[in-house]
Amino acid sequence: MQITKRIYLWLIITIVLFTVMFLIFFCLNSIKTSENHHKRLILNIAAYLGQAVNLSFSDILIREGAVGKPLEEQIAVINKNLQPIVNEVSNLFPGMGLGYYSIELDHIVAIAPNFNTDLLIQVPHSYSYFQSYESGKPEFGKSETSLGWFDKPILYVTYPIVHNDRIIGHSWANLPLDNMYKNIAEDTLSIILFVLLFMVAVIVIISTGFQVLRKELNSYCQHIVNSTEDISESAIVEFKPFFEEIKKSQQQLIIANMSLEQEIEERRLVEEKLIATLREVNSRKEEIAALFNSASLVLEMRDFKETARAIFDACKELTNATSGYVALLTEDGKENKLLFLDSGGQPCSVDPSLPMPIRGLRERAYLKGEVIYDNQFGKSNWFSYLPQGHMILDNVLFSPLVLKGKTLGILGLANKPGGFTEEDKHLTKGFSDMVAIALRNSRSLSRLTQSTISTRKAAYTASDPIIAFSTQGLIAFCNEAFKKLFQYSYREVWKKPINLLIPRISELMAANDLDRIKGAFDAMGLKKDGTSVSLEISLGVWGLEDDKWYIAFIRDNSERRLLEEKRRYYLFEDFPEIIFFTDEDENIIQANKKAVRYYGYSMEELKTLNIKDLSHHGETFINIKGRYDSIHRRKDGTVFPVEVSCFKTISENKTIKIFSLRDISERMENENKIRNSEEKIKKIFNSAPVGICLVNKRDEVVECNQMMTKILGYSEEELSGMTYYQYTHPEDKELTGDFTKEVLSEPYLNRCLEKRYIHKDGHIIWARVFVAVLIERNDEINRIVIIEDTTSQKELESELITAREKSEISARLAALGTMAASIAHEVNQPLNTIRVAVEGLLYFYRKDQLLDIEEVAETLADISTEVVSIADIINNMKLFINNERIHEDGLCDLNLILNKVVEKNIILAQQENILISSKFNYIPPIKGNVSKLTEIFNNVLINAIEALKRSEKEIKEIEITTTLKETVIKVEISDNGLGITADVKHKLFDPFFTTKKAGEGMGIGLTIVYVLLESMGATINAVSNEKGGATFKLDFPLEDY
């Protein structure tokens, strides 16, 4: 019987394992096949939707006349055209999600089923739905959320819609995963049932067979047991081991059953513990899920109150509290302002709009910044703080909203059955932190929105043109100054390629060079009328890599370029050396006057030649850098040696070579004479008035002249073998090393350095150093160093600076002396008024005459007014003296200073309806003090504004111009006010002279301007102009700087 059981068990296990493996294989294959079937189905539907769009979304807007309308109206127009297509397909496949997305409008424009206009939203480009735009082909994917299926997980496909070789959007089809898996499960279940029935049938057949076999064996055994026949002893002995094994097996089975019962009991206890642990884990999962959802709400927050309410509801549900609220701290920090209240259905007659004072247990939570709860609140002293009519509170929990150590509000819970626990305390702390972060994000978003509005307003009203365009080169924004310069309206350029206006930017984008540009660059712009304008463009980048925009700040530099072209032309024509402009192959394009005169060719003849045609040996300089000596030939056949310098430049995207040639006949003759007369060279070397030494490649002195030994104090033997670093001042060694590297890297260029040496006796020597590289020498000597002792010159310069400072101090004292009499006059006048008023009061007092209190008060008011007048005079004098203090001078850009002064006073001018215009031409920077120049221009501009205040003209204008005439920078500030009469002109810059009414001004502003300009070596003059106003002309001579 044991053998039959084993065989039977082995067959059953084999059949079950085979069946299970078959079922697993079949289920996996069925799932894969079914999923591929669903993918093909949604792909066909998405492709049908994509091919059903015959026009681009832009063409639909044009056809419907919706171009330029608000975005919501454009989306509605597109939806009106595409929604019927989507609805028709959705009716045929009710279990599918369908729709269209326009990348041009960056919104969903049609969706089914469950259509709702609230679903026509913008989707972030970081979602995987937008992979089709990069690959250009359909893309499958799975998503945990969806719009049309109420956030159910879906299997989706996006199909790119291409129009005119450009992806304008995509169609999509999706299927809820639960529906797909449901279909797969139904099919798989049918197969499993069939296989199980088949397996049961097989097992029944096998079981029946084994039962028949068992009966036969039982019969055989009974026959042996009950047999009365004479059975031999050997036969009985053979059966004894068999029956003994059966008995042992029975005993072992009893012991195994007892062990199995004990193991089952132990497993039952373990299972109970596992079930308890699983319940606790599920509880933790709910808490973690709630906290995760709260974090998601904070990240996706659009409205703080809604987000805070959702977090509060999750916290209340997890803690099983029945009521609660969230309140925020008022600005003065003394009360709570209720955000919302959940009474849990209990009656409460207290007005929730009233402020909540911070007191009781709530105050303790605020002060500690920690979660506090009380499960006996209804019986505690804290209950007495509640106002009359408040709902009943059995227990409470307060969790402060803390961010960066500061309490912003509080989250309160109440009436939890059974009371709050430490676990509730920690859990509520997490939710209150989420609310605090949401509050901070809400306030930051509000500030960011306000900042964005201010930035856009500033950009729109900026004086310089500004334009923004996408990484595809499509225009998205332009300000008023841009429209004025290019003569286009905003609608005419919106979403148009930047190539329409500035082709250079398109070229840089095509070459992927736009992000490599540092600083400003020049380009040509195309106006609406077809004319071109020269521009200076500075680029900025806004946004992230996935959503990046370029912002171009544009300045019209036509006049500056014209001036530069003129300067370059005059410089080129009158240049003392021969100049040739050639193309990259060295064909001559242009030459200056000296080239025409020197070579004997006309300009037309030179333009037909190549540089090598002028060379006596037909040399080319294509691969030559720096300087090079050559022999050139004139038109008459005569030859002469030249030194050729060549460098390249880029003009209008073309490579231009500039050749500078110098006749070195005289130099060559001198070199020949020097080579032929070593004694003369030695004599010149030793008798030179400057120090000369020959230096080898190791920076060691090989030979020096007598002046060198005299300057440094060392003998010729001591200097021989020393490096020049040994007698260089320690602070100038690094400078000397850099200078040496520059000299050796470009040996054809002449360079000079001013540095310090240390004399043998220790004192400092200032020297001007010239270095020449001996290119043709092959021995150790490779440089000649010439040292000119400038120590005495430095001392003289120091004395001159000291003398100049003393002269400026004397000039200031003289100016103050000149003004002293005027100041005394201005101060004496209010003092006399005060004296008369006081003596009058004393007179009536001594006469014992009673004075009316109002008359006394009026007299005291007059005295106070005169005292204020004296204080104003003193304060203005302090200002004048402070402006006289000389700060360290530097290079100043007058155009920049004037522009800042205009910005400072623009609001004052606008209040008086005064228009300020400026015309700044190119001027070089001057040496001066920014504070002085700002005070000068500010006083003159305010003087013009004050003059226009008194004018009754309807149009009031101030014009500021800067020009460069020869060596003088001219600044003119003109107005169309009242002008300057002859009797006023000669007193205009006198101290305390003013044409204003009494009490409106001191008359010291223009005096300050005059004195400051005089101290700088500049001048000012005022004249009447053709507009009837005044023009102040300020001249700054360049030679003084």
Secondary structure, 3 states (H helix, E strand, C coil): CHHHHHHHHHHHHHHHHHHHHHHHHHHHHHHHHHHHHHHHHHHHHHHHHHHCCCCCHHHHHHHHCCCCCCHHHHHHHHHHHHHHHHHHHHHHCCCCEEEEEECCCCEEEEEECCCCHHHCCCCCCCCHHHHHHHHCCCEEEEECCCCCCCCCCEEEEEEEEEECCEEEEEEEEEEEHHHHHHHHHHHHHHHHHHHHHHHHHHHHHHHHHHHHHHHHHHHHHHHHHHCCCCCCHHHHHHHHHHHHHHHHHHHHHHHHHHHHHHHHHHHHHHHHHHHHHHHHHHHHHHHHHHHHHHHHHHHCCCCHHHHHHHHHHHHHHHHCCCEEEEEEECCCCCEEEEEEEECCCCCCCCCCCCCEECCHHHHHHHHHCCCEEECCHHHCHHHHHCCCCCCCCCCEEEEEEEECCEEEEEEEEECCCCCCCHHHHHHHHHHHHHHHHHHHHHHHHHHHHHHHHHHHHHHHCCCCCEEEEECCCEEEEECHHHHHHHCCCHHHHCCCEHHHCCHHHHHHHHCCCHHHCCCEEEEEEECCCCCEEEEEEEEEEEEECCEEEEEEEEEECHHHHHHHHHHHHHHHHCCCCEEEEECCCCEEEEECHHHHHHHCCCHHHHCCCEHHHHECCCCCCCCCCEEEEEEEECCCCCEEEEEEEEEEEEECCEEEEEEEEEECHHHHHHHHHHHCCHHHHHHHHHHCCCEEEEEECCCEEEEECHHHHHHHCCCHHHHCCCECCCCECHHHHHHHHHHHHHHHHCCCCCEEEEEEEECCCCCEEEEEEEEEECCCCCCCEEEEEEEEECHHHHHHHHHHHHHHHHHHHHHHHHHHHHHHHHHHHHHHHHHHHHHHHHHHHHHHHHCCCCCCHHHHHHHHHHHHHHHHHHHHHHHHHHHHHHHHCCCCCEEECHHHHHHHHHHHHHHHHHHCCEEEEEEECCCCCEEECHHHHHHHHHHHHHHHHHHHHCCCCCCEEEEEEEEEECCEEEEEEEECCCCCCHHHHCCCCCCCCCCCCCCCCCCCHHHHHHHHHHHHCCEEEEEECCCCCEEEEEEEEHHHC
